[in-house]
Amino acid sequence: MSRFIRHAWVALVLIGCVGCDQLAKSAAREYLPGTGVHSFASDTFRLQYAQNPGAFLGLGDSLSPTARYGTLIVGVGCFVVTLLAWAMFSSRLTWLQRVALAAVGAGGAGNLIDRVRFDGAVTDFLNLGVGSLRTGIFNVADTLVMLGAIVLLISFRARS
């Protein structure tokens, strides 16, 4: 795969995924605050607005502002740049691995944009579950990170 094609794949995934994430978060910030929980499909799917200053499931929200900035903005920023560089410049990746890396990078970038724009917090609004078994509240960027990571794990295991 030529360098141009590799860069184009990564750019398309990055722009498309970050764009969808930011549009969804913008709609959530506009329409969900103060409206409570919106339940769909027999309460399997919920829309519920939350601002998360921490990482996954609120981990790190009790850190000092300086530690949160260093970890969740600087650290994640470096990680995202590294992932995207790997996706763009590695000639050993399959197209699926390249897209998966770009999706993980796009998810990280989407949440990073929120942290920079909204004083270190990320907009979350999605919740799935059955009965009392529920996920935490998450967003499109979190979904991209998880799906990309799962695809990467499966594809790297299949190659070995």
Buried (B, 14 or more C-beta within 10 A) or exposed (E): EEEEEBEEBBEEBBEEBBEBBBEBBEEBBEEBEEEEEBEEEEBEEBBBBBBBBBBEEBEBBEBEEEEBBEBBBEEBBEBBEEBBEBBBEEEEBEEEBBBBBBBBBBBBBBBBBBBEEBEBBBBBBBBBEEEEEEEBBBBBBBBBBBBBBEBBEEBEEEEE
